[in-house]
């Protein structure tokens, strides 16, 4: 749990906006993993297995909450960026520039479709292999590669719309 908790939480935040719900889903994920540990076949890494459990827990959360808007899964990207280690500037000027960059990236990610955000977080932030990310998302590797390519293009296009990035 100690090794994977932060990464699983970041992934859950791409699925659910509400912090309390994220914490509940995180707890449910690790309880389900503990209860189902005997059923872990080792066909994928433990990390991939946990992310898949988390995705299923989040989907159960949405099914329980009828009437919620579909965009409930927009993550607080500043928190994700901080957890990923963004921002270690030394000078106030560097801190301001880094803050502007993080804000632009956060806005660009926030503007993406949830599916695009999920694939980007798994592959680019969590640095999962293609096979691992495909397993977590429940898609084939070719489908993941196609989604990742489109998500990166959409992210780049969205980032170009940000002030100072439209070069």
N, C-alpha and C positions, 0 to 999 in steps of 0.2 A: 504494500500500500504506500509506504513512504517513497518508494522509487517512482511510482507512476501517478500518484495523486494529483500533482500539479498539472501534468499533461492531460489527464482525463478531465480535470476541471476546466482547463482551457477549451478542450473540445466540446464539453457540455455547454459552455458559454456561447459557442457558435450555434447551438441548437435552441437555447432558452435564455431569455433576457433577465428574468427575475432571479436575483441572487439566492433567495431562500429556496426557490425551486431547484436551482443548480446544486445547492448543497444537499437537498433531499435526494436528487438524482444521483449525486456522487455517492452518498451513503448507500442508497439502494444498489448501485453498481457494485460496490465492494462487498456488500452483504450477499448479493447474488453470486459473485465470484467465489466467496468463501463457501457458500452452500453448495455450489456446483463444481468445486475444485476437483472432485473425483471424476467428473465428466470431461475435464479438460484433456483433449486427445493429443495436444502438442503439434497439431497440423499447422499451426501458426504460432507466432510469438505470444507470450503472455500479454504483452502490451496490446497487440492487435485484438486478442480475445477480450481484454478489458474495454477497449474502445467500442467493440461490437456490443458488449453488454450495456455500455452507457448509451449507445444509440437506441437500443431496444427500450431501455428504461425511460429515455426521453420521449419516445413514441408513445409508451404507455401513459406518461404524464399528459401528453396532448389529448389522448383519447379520453382520459378522465376529466379533462377540462373542456367540456363542450361549450360552444359559443365564443371561444377565444379567437381573436384575429389570427390569420395565417402568419403574419409577420412577427409573431411573438418570439421567434427564434433569433432575432437580431441581437448580437452580442455587444457588450460594452467593450469596444475595441481598445480603449485606453488601458483597461485592466489587462487585456490579453497582451498588449504590447509591453507593458511593465513586467508581466510575468515572463515574457520572452526575452527580457533583458535590454529593451530599448532604452536609450537615454542614460549615458554616463558622462555627460559633458562637464568640463572643468570650469570654463569661464562663463560669465553671464551671457555673453554674446553667443557663444557656442550652444549654451542651454536654450536660448531663445530660438536659434536656427533649428536645433534638434526638435524643439517643441513644435515649431511650425511644420517641420517635415512629418513628425508623428501625427499631427492633426490632419494634414493632407492625406496621408496614408490611411488613417482611420476613417476619414470621410469617404475616400475612394472605396475602401472595403465595405463600409456601411451601405454604400449605394448599390453594391452587388446583390444579386439574387442569393438567397441562403445556400443553394446548392453550390454556387461558385465559391462562396466563402468557405464552406465545409471542405471542399477539395483542396483549396489553397492552404487552409490551416493544417490539414493532415500532411500534405506533401511538403509545403514550404516552411511552415512554422514548426511543426512536430517532426519533420524530416523522416516521415515514414516511407518505406519502400512503396513502389507501385502496387505490389501484391498485397502488402499490409493495408494500404489505404482502400484498395478495391474490396478487400474482405470486410473492413469496417463499414463501408458504404453499401455493401451488398450488391456490387456490380462486377462486371468482368474487367480484366485488366485493359483490354482495348477500349472499353467504354470509359474507364477512368482516365486513360491517356487522352482521349478525345475531350472529355470534360475539363481536364486540367489545362489543356492547350487553350480551349475557348475561355476558361476562367482567367488565365493569365493575360490573354488578349483584351478581355473586357476590363480587367483591373488596370492594365496599361492605358487603355482608352479613357477610363474614368479618372485616372491620375493626371492625364494630360489636361483634363478639364479644370483641374485645381489651379488657382492663381499661382503663378511662378513656375508651373510645371508644364505648360503648354508649348514647350520648345519644339 
